Amino acid sequence: MDNSETRLVTIFENVFPDLPTDRIPNASQDSVQNWDSVAAITLMNLIEEEFGIQMDFDDLGELTSFKKILAYVEGKVAQTA
Amino acid sequence: MKLAEALSIVRKAPADGLPLKVVLACGFTPLHLQNFFAAHLQQAHPDRKIEVSVGLFEDIPGTLKLLGKHGVQAGALVLEWADLDSRLGYRQLGGWGQRVIPSILENVKARLKHLEALISEIPSSATLAVSLPTLSLPPGFHTAGWQVSEAELALHELVISFGRNLAAHPSVSIVSEQRLNADSPVSARYDFRSDLNTGFPYSSQHAAVLGRALAALLNPPKPKKGLITDLDDTLWAGLIGEVGHEQVSWDLASHTQFHGLYQQMLGALADQGVLIAVASKNTAEIAQKGLARTDLMISGDKIFPVEIHWEPKSGSVARILKAWNIGADSVVFVDDSPMELAEIHSAHPDVECLQFPKADYQAGFAFLQKLRDLFGKPRLSEEDSFRLESIRQGQQFHEATKGGDSTEQLLAAANAQVTLEFNPPASDKRVVELVNKTNQFNLNGVRFTDGEWHEKADDPNTITLAVSYQDKFGPLGKIAVVRGTREDHSLRVNAWVMSCRAFSRRIEYQTLLRLFERHGAASIAFDFVPTPKNKPMADFLRELLDQEPTNGVVLTREKFQEKLPKLYHQLIEKNG
């Protein structure tokens, strides 16, 4: 697991405390019951806080799984680097 | 605190911890404010599981009505301008400008009146922390931003008046605007993007500060009880032994005003019941002349005891603690000398040592704020006004014993009056305060929130007894509280505390005697638990029982009668 992925897993652990860590890499809105709009905004704020990036609210609708969020974050981090 | 840390704290709450139910009432999506609020409460109650419920979206009245019900005994109300009239926010397009201002003012007035009525119905057993609007008003006023309009002032006036009325409610505390301004700059509070996209108007930083402030109001730290101060270059500027009592100073002209402000602060603290003492290395008769100066900003009779000699100050502090009969962790020691502070810290590690900042204006300003925080209490009680006097009287009482009067003669001649108040009203905050701040004569050290204490009072088998005392030396006020339950022909005492100021007057015996008599109990069981500080309680029970006290230990009426000394109190009984 690379550094970004580890940091994102920690974020998911905080937002979804009932989700086992080994299931996080495959987590999606469909598979996680508590992944509602509040959880999505909390994820967004934690990601901004942790990675120092600004996310666009319009992108939230597309960010429906751990894998998609990881790819999005890595792209944003690369842009700001 | 960062959001990740807040979530982590909440996540790590003990799953099997006793729930502490709290409501958060606000007119916007509470999002991270809820997380920060919960995290700070969790830190204050590490053994509990904090459950913050937020009620229905935008339903502030409905959420407030949950207070005092279903085990919810504490809550926070967070108001923003948009909650008072949606046109004062950015999420609804209801019109701005001069045309709508009269209707906005009417609306805000009616809304605040309604909220005030709702809050006045909150049971006094519950506690509510309130935050008045913290965000700026929107730009819908006719003046430029650097000029305040009459309408804006009118809105502020309505909110201030509302806050002032709430502050008089015994269950309500209000977040300090001044402190919030210092901790969370106004310009960094509002998150326009978040407000428009999610309905949450605060920046994470502001939510963190506000969450902490609300949690602090619901769990204020225990105020310190006493301050021991040095004299030279602390209470006054100059070394009195060298320059003489007329030359030490504390005024603007001598550029020593800060010492006058410190005296003034000590005077104010003494008036609110804080004990003030002096520990100084000096020649006593010279330093006493300084203390006798009539322009001192704290009256000399407010300072007790006064230890002035050339012996180590650690000994002075030990004697002062003994005279006050309070724990070292309730005391602050102030001195300009780092060496003296180090000596006190080494001998009395629980005493909070503060260096007097005599040459640093900024540090001096912060020092005064620090004193306010250390000694501040949510409300003053009657006992605060005569605490020092009762300590002096206690000394006279003990001196009289030493002076050859036998204890029996002294007690017989004391004209002691014990007032027993059964089931005192929930509005009497002194009862829970006494239970939560008494350490030495304390059955088990269990602390209660207001809500937890009063929740049990509703049980018909619960007995609560508050004890007040006075004698010819003066009143001690409310000094003891007992909480128990009736069980057939016996009683079980779950909580029992008595202020150390009331020791040696046999009030504990009188209390037990009346409990046996009034309830026809054949025995009393005690939920005793040893704590690091409750040796006086353990000693008392050991003496009564002729055995080491344990949890659930039982005292029979026969055994108590065997041990009961002669009592000289005049009794008054009341029912709350």
Boltz contact constraints between the chains, C-beta under 6 A:
constraints:
  - contact:
      token1: [A, 14]
      token2: [B, 4]
      max_distance: 6.0
  - contact:
      token1: [A, 14]
      token2: [B, 7]
      max_distance: 6.0
  - contact:
      token1: [A, 14]
      token2: [B, 8]
      max_distance: 6.0
  - contact:
      token1: [A, 17]
      token2: [B, 11]
      max_distance: 6.0
  - contact:
      token1: [A, 41]
      token2: [B, 198]
      max_distance: 6.0
  - contact:
      token1: [A, 45]
      token2: [B, 3]
      max_distance: 6.0
  - contact:
      token1: [A, 46]
      token2: [B, 3]
      max_distance: 6.0
  - contact:
      token1: [A, 46]
      token2: [B, 4]
      max_distance: 6.0
  - contact:
      token1: [A, 49]
      token2: [B, 2]
      max_distance: 6.0
  - contact:
      token1: [A, 49]
      token2: [B, 3]
      max_distance: 6.0
  - contact:
      token1: [A, 57]
      token2: [B, 197]
      max_distance: 6.0
